[in-house]
C-alpha cells in the first residue's frame, strides 16, 4: 500500500510504502485527513490470493506511521471506507466472511 502527498502547488512532498512481508501486496480503498493525521484503509493479501486482511494505517502529515492495524476474519476481510469520529478515533467499514463479532478501538 502506497500513500503519497503533494503540496497544493503540485510539488511532491513524501511517499510511504507500507512495509509488508515478501510476496504480500496492499490495496488502499479510502483516505481521510483530520488536520494532523492521515488515515488510509483497504486490505493486504499474500501473493497466493488467500485470506485478505482489513488494514488501516495512521500517518502524521509528515508521513511517519503512528499505527498500523490489521483485522482478519475467519476467511478474510477487506475495508472499503472509513470515517473519522469527532474527538478522535476512526470507523472502518468493509466485509468479512464468517467473522466473529469484534470490537476494535483504533484511537
Kinemage of the C-alpha trace (Angstrom):
@kinemage 1
@onewidth
@group {chain A} dominant
@subgroup {mainchain}
@vectorlist {calphas} color= white
{ca unk a 1} P 0.000 0.000 0.000
{ca unk a 2} L 1.497 3.330 -1.061
{ca unk a 3} L 0.442 6.767 0.177
{ca unk a 4} L 1.764 9.948 -1.456
{ca unk a 5} L 1.413 13.634 -0.596
{ca unk a 6} L 1.724 16.561 -2.985
{ca unk a 7} L 1.626 20.197 -1.885
{ca unk a 8} L -1.114 22.474 -3.223
{ca unk a 9} L 1.491 23.811 -5.697
{ca unk a 10} L 1.798 20.293 -7.151
{ca unk a 11} L 5.273 19.783 -5.677
{ca unk a 12} L 5.884 16.272 -4.332
{ca unk a 13} L 6.289 16.121 -0.541
{ca unk a 14} L 6.530 12.463 0.541
{ca unk a 15} L 5.635 8.849 -0.277
{ca unk a 16} L 5.296 5.940 2.125
{ca unk a 17} L 5.271 2.277 1.158
{ca unk a 18} L 3.788 0.105 3.901
{ca unk a 19} L 6.388 -2.452 4.971
{ca unk a 20} L 4.744 -5.833 4.262
{ca unk a 21} L 6.154 -9.377 4.195
{ca unk a 22} L 7.665 -10.533 0.912
{ca unk a 23} L 5.010 -11.584 -1.588
{ca unk a 24} L 2.264 -9.552 0.131
{ca unk a 25} L 0.525 -6.633 -1.573
{ca unk a 26} L -1.842 -3.941 -0.344
{ca unk a 27} L -4.808 -2.211 -1.969
{ca unk a 28} L -5.919 1.132 -0.475
{ca unk a 29} L -9.652 1.843 -0.654
{ca unk a 30} L -10.211 5.104 1.248
{ca unk a 31} L -8.322 8.003 2.815
{ca unk a 32} L -9.233 10.742 5.321
{ca unk a 33} L -7.373 13.647 6.924
{ca unk a 34} L -8.156 15.304 10.264
{ca unk a 35} L -5.624 18.148 10.179
{ca unk a 36} L -2.697 16.395 11.871
{ca unk a 37} L -3.200 12.781 10.741
{ca unk a 38} L -3.771 10.879 7.508
{ca unk a 39} L -5.767 7.623 7.670
{ca unk a 40} L -5.624 5.050 4.860
{ca unk a 41} L -7.709 1.871 4.818
{ca unk a 42} L -8.003 -1.104 2.483
{ca unk a 43} L -6.645 -4.632 2.598
{ca unk a 44} L -3.449 -6.634 2.358
{ca unk a 45} L -3.143 -10.105 0.860
{ca unk a 46} L -0.406 -12.592 0.149
{ca unk a 47} L 0.562 -13.473 -3.422
{ca unk a 48} L -1.431 -16.726 -3.246
{ca unk a 49} L -4.633 -14.617 -3.111
{ca unk a 50} L -5.686 -16.198 0.168
{ca unk a 51} L -7.067 -14.721 3.370
{ca unk a 52} L -7.133 -10.929 2.820
{ca unk a 53} L -6.744 -8.787 5.942
{ca unk a 54} L -8.533 -5.500 6.599
{ca unk a 55} L -5.797 -2.905 7.205
{ca unk a 56} L -5.864 0.705 8.429
{ca unk a 57} L -2.786 2.911 8.815
{ca unk a 58} L -2.499 6.249 10.610
{ca unk a 59} L 0.263 8.602 9.416
{ca unk a 60} L 1.305 12.039 10.610
{ca unk a 61} L 1.019 14.742 7.958
{ca unk a 62} L 4.837 14.489 7.725
{ca unk a 63} L 4.491 10.829 6.665
{ca unk a 64} L 5.531 8.996 9.866
{ca unk a 65} L 3.453 5.924 10.761
{ca unk a 66} L 1.642 6.396 14.089
{ca unk a 67} L -0.003 2.963 13.953
{ca unk a 68} L -0.783 0.119 11.564
{ca unk a 69} L -3.699 -2.187 12.402
{ca unk a 70} L -4.947 -5.339 10.695
{ca unk a 71} L -8.112 -7.349 11.263
{ca unk a 72} L -8.634 -10.826 9.921
{ca unk a 73} L -11.950 -12.668 9.791
{ca unk a 74} L -12.008 -16.462 9.547
{ca unk a 75} L -11.902 -16.395 5.751
{ca unk a 76} L -10.609 -12.877 5.182
{ca unk a 77} L -11.707 -9.276 5.498
{ca unk a 78} L -11.471 -6.139 3.385
{ca unk a 79} L -12.046 -2.480 4.299
{ca unk a 80} L -13.929 -0.291 1.824
{ca unk a 81} L -14.431 3.009 3.650
{ca unk a 82} L -13.540 4.926 6.775
{ca unk a 83} L -14.921 7.886 8.695
{ca unk a 84} L -13.308 9.926 11.431
{ca unk a 85} L -15.037 10.130 14.798
{ca unk a 86} L -15.362 13.588 16.375
{ca unk a 87} L -12.861 13.818 19.210
{ca unk a 88} L -10.612 11.088 17.786
{ca unk a 89} L -10.801 7.551 16.534
{ca unk a 90} L -11.851 6.080 13.231
{ca unk a 91} L -14.725 3.928 11.973
{ca unk a 92} L -13.826 1.365 9.306
{ca unk a 93} L -16.452 -0.381 7.172
{ca unk a 94} L -15.907 -3.353 4.922
{ca unk a 95} L -16.638 -7.005 4.565
{ca unk a 96} L -15.561 -10.175 6.258
{ca unk a 97} L -16.631 -13.743 5.748
{ca unk a 98} L -17.590 -15.821 8.760
{ca unk a 99} L -16.264 -13.148 11.105
{ca unk a 100} L -16.813 -13.470 14.812
{ca unk a 101} L -18.160 -10.320 16.446
{ca unk a 102} L -15.297 -7.990 17.273
{ca unk a 103} L -14.837 -4.552 18.718
{ca unk a 104} L -11.793 -2.671 17.505
{ca unk a 105} L -10.710 0.598 19.151
{ca unk a 106} L -8.084 2.223 16.962
{ca unk a 107} L -7.958 5.573 18.764
